[in-house]
Amino acid sequence: MQIQVNKSSVEAVDEAQRKQKEAEKKTEQAEAKARNEKKRAELEIRKAKKEVKDRTENMKAMEYFWGMGYVTVILFAIVQNGAFQNDFIDFFRTPFVWYVRFCEWLVHPTYDNGFNQKIAYTGGEAWVIRILAIVAVLFILAIVMIITVEVVKRYKEMWDEISQMFLVGSLSGIVVLGDVIREYLPVNLILLFGFINVGMMLLRVHLQKKFDYL
C-alpha cells in the first residue's frame, strides 16, 4: 500500500513538472512570437517612415523646381518691364539725390520768400537752422528705422506659406502689369509692392485678433 502511495506521488510530481515545462514552453513561444511581432512592426514603421521621407523629399524637389521656374519667369518679366526697372533704380537713387541736396543746402541754407526766390540765411541764424535741420532729419530717420525694424519683426512672425504665396503673387502681378499700373497710379512700383505686403500683414494681424485664425 505504501509503495502504491509513493508511486502515485512520484507520478503526480512528474505530471506537475511536465505541465510546468509545457507552460514554460508556451510562455517562451508567446514571448518569442511577441518579439517577432515587435520586430516586424518596427520594420514596417521604418519602411513607412522611409517612404514618407522619400515622398517628402520628392515633393520638396518638385516645389523647388517649379519655384525656380516661376522665379525665372518673373526675372524675364522684370527684364522686359521698363517701368519696374526705372522704379527699382529710382527707389535707391532718389534718397541719394535727397541726401546730396540736403548736404548742399546745409552748406548754404536758404528759404523761399514766397516769390520763387531763394534767400540765404546769414550769420548765427544759418547755424541755428543747420542744427535744427540735422536734428529733424535724424529724428525722422530714427522713427523710420524703428518702424522698419518692427514691421520686419512682425512680418517674420507671420511668415508662412500664405505669406510666401502672396509675396510671389504680388511681385509677379506688379511686374507683369507694371506699365499699366503706372498709367493710372503714379507711385513707385517698389513702394507699391512693399505697401501691399505690409497691408496684407496688418490685415492678417487684425483677423488673428478678431477671429483667432490665419
C-alpha positions in Angstrom: 0.0 0.0 0.0 2.8 2.4 0.9 4.5 1.6 -2.4 1.4 2.5 -4.4 1.1 5.8 -2.5 4.8 6.6 -3.2 4.3 5.7 -6.8 1.3 7.9 -7.1 3.1 10.8 -5.5 6.0 10.4 -7.9 3.6 10.3 -10.9 1.9 13.4 -9.6 5.2 15.2 -9.2 6.2 14.2 -12.7 2.9 15.3 -14.1 3.2 18.6 -12.4 6.7 19.1 -13.7 5.6 18.1 -17.2 2.8 20.7 -17.1 5.1 23.3 -15.7 7.6 22.6 -18.6 4.7 22.8 -21.1 3.6 26.1 -19.5 7.1 27.5 -19.6 7.5 26.4 -23.2 4.2 28.0 -24.2 5.3 31.2 -22.4 8.6 31.2 -24.2 6.8 30.6 -27.5 4.5 33.5 -26.7 7.3 35.8 -25.8 9.2 34.8 -29.0 6.1 35.5 -31.0 5.7 38.8 -29.4 9.3 39.7 -30.1 8.9 38.7 -33.7 5.7 40.8 -34.0 7.5 43.7 -32.4 10.4 43.4 -34.8 8.0 43.1 -37.8 6.1 46.2 -36.6 9.3 48.2 -36.2 10.4 47.1 -39.7 7.1 48.2 -41.1 7.4 51.5 -39.2 10.9 52.1 -40.6 9.6 51.3 -44.1 6.7 53.7 -43.7 9.0 56.5 -42.4 11.4 55.9 -45.3 8.5 56.1 -47.8 7.2 59.3 -46.2 10.7 60.8 -46.2 11.3 59.9 -49.9 7.9 61.3 -50.9 8.6 64.5 -48.9 12.0 64.9 -50.5 10.4 64.3 -53.9 7.7 66.9 -53.2 10.3 69.4 -52.0 12.4 68.8 -55.1 9.4 69.4 -57.3 8.4 72.5 -55.4 12.0 73.8 -55.7 12.0 73.0 -59.4 8.7 74.8 -60.1 9.6 77.6 -57.7 12.9 78.3 -59.6 11.0 78.1 -62.9 8.5 80.7 -61.6 11.2 82.9 -60.3 12.9 82.7 -63.7 9.7 83.7 -65.5 9.5 86.7 -63.1 13.1 87.7 -63.8 12.4 87.6 -67.5 9.3 89.7 -67.0 11.4 92.2 -65.0 13.9 92.4 -67.8 11.0 93.3 -70.2 9.3 95.7 -67.9 10.8 99.2 -68.3 8.6 100.8 -65.6 9.7 98.3 -63.0 13.3 98.7 -63.8 13.1 102.5 -63.7 11.3 102.4 -60.4 13.8 100.0 -58.9 16.6 102.4 -59.8 14.7 105.4 -58.5 14.0 103.6 -55.3 17.7 103.8 -54.4 18.6 106.9 -56.5 16.0 109.2 -55.1 17.1 109.0 -51.4 20.7 109.5 -52.5 19.7 112.6 -54.5 17.8 113.9 -51.5 20.9 113.3 -49.3 23.2 115.2 -51.8 20.7 118.1 -52.0 20.4 118.2 -48.2 24.2 118.4 -47.8 24.4 121.2 -50.4 21.6 123.0 -48.5 23.5 122.7 -45.2 26.5 124.4 -46.8 24.3 127.3 -48.0 21.0 127.2 -46.2 18.3 129.1 -48.0 14.5 129.6 -47.8 11.8 130.6 -50.3 10.4 134.1 -49.8 7.1 133.3 -51.5 8.1 134.7 -54.9 10.1 131.7 -56.0 13.3 133.4 -54.8 15.8 131.7 -52.6 17.1 133.8 -49.7 20.2 132.7 -47.8 20.3 132.6 -44.1 23.2 134.6 -42.6 25.4 134.5 -39.5 24.2 132.8 -36.4 20.7 132.3 -37.9 22.2 129.9 -40.5 23.9 127.8 -37.8 20.6 127.5 -35.8 18.8 126.4 -39.0 21.5 123.9 -39.8 21.4 122.3 -36.3 17.6 122.2 -36.3 17.6 120.6 -39.8 20.1 118.0 -38.7 18.2 117.2 -35.6 14.9 116.9 -37.5 16.4 114.6 -40.2 18.0 112.4 -37.5 14.7 112.2 -35.7 12.8 111.2 -38.8 15.4 108.6 -39.7 15.2 107.1 -36.2 11.4 106.9 -36.4 11.6 105.3 -39.9 14.2 102.8 -38.6 12.1 101.8 -35.6 9.0 101.3 -37.7 11.0 99.3 -40.3 12.5 97.0 -37.6 9.1 96.5 -36.0 7.5 95.7 -39.4 10.2 93.3 -40.3 9.9 91.6 -36.9 6.1 91.2 -37.3 6.5 90.1 -40.8 8.9 87.3 -39.8 6.4 86.2 -37.1 3.7 86.0 -39.8 5.9 84.3 -42.4 4.4 81.1 -43.7 3.1 79.6 -46.9 0.3 82.2 -47.2 2.9 85.0 -46.9 5.2 83.3 -49.5 2.3 82.9 -52.0 1.1 86.4 -51.5 4.7 87.8 -51.8 5.4 86.0 -55.0 1.9 86.6 -56.4 2.1 90.4 -55.7 5.6 90.6 -57.2 4.6 88.8 -60.3 1.4 90.9 -60.7 3.3 94.2 -60.3 6.0 93.1 -62.7 3.6 91.9 -65.4 1.2 94.9 -65.0 3.8 97.5 -64.1 3.3 99.6 -67.2 -0.5 99.6 -66.9 -0.3 100.4 -63.2 1.9 103.4 -63.8 -0.6 104.8 -66.3 -3.3 105.0 -63.6 -1.3 105.1 -60.4 1.8 107.4 -60.3 3.6 105.6 -57.5 6.9 103.8 -57.3 6.2 100.1 -58.0 8.7 99.0 -55.4 6.9 101.1 -52.8 3.6 99.7 -54.0 5.0 96.2 -53.6 6.0 97.0 -50.0 2.7 98.7 -49.2 0.7 95.7 -50.5 2.6 93.2 -48.4 2.6 95.3 -45.3 -1.1 95.9 -45.8 -1.6 92.1 -46.1 0.4 91.5 -42.9 -1.7 94.1 -41.0 -4.9 92.6 -42.3 -3.8 89.1 -41.1 -2.8 90.5 -37.7 -6.3 92.1 -37.4 -8.0 88.9 -38.4 -5.9 86.9 -35.9 -7.0 89.2 -33.1 -10.6 89.2 -34.2 -11.2 85.6 -35.3 -8.2 83.9 -33.8 -7.2 82.2 -37.1 -4.8 82.6 -40.1 
